[in-house]
């Protein structure tokens, strides 16, 4: 299917996922690098490249791909949220936390992403930071005080 429809994004992503599932990391990496030459900062393909590296236990390359993904999407709140949500969907909560914390710091708004961080810290079991984020949320949005109490 991929050979007949290389421009179909769904087929291409499915093919890459199959390559990763079959542990054909060399071809997956090669294909992803060629795609990323054309679409330099594509979030989904960059995340797939991270998966290729992490499956091979190449932590240095994996971290580098995630760092570039985070850096490329730090300037706009919408793209920052999209990347963080993609991390969450892929079970990468620590990276989502890192993304939100960096975005909060960069914005200068200590209350930004308070609700998202509270949820992530709670999932992680870090109840002190979850509580701190909930208190930030309550001070930022008084209408949510009852939610915070719950």
Buried (B, 14 or more C-beta within 10 A) or exposed (E): EBEEEEEEEEBBBEBBEEBBEEEBBEBBBEBBEEBBEEEEEBBBBBBBBBBBBBBBEBEEBBBBBBEBBBEBBBEEEEBBBEBBEBBBEEEBBEBBBBBBBBBBEEBEEEBBBBBBBBBBBBEEEBEEBBBBBBBBBBEBBEEBEEEBEE
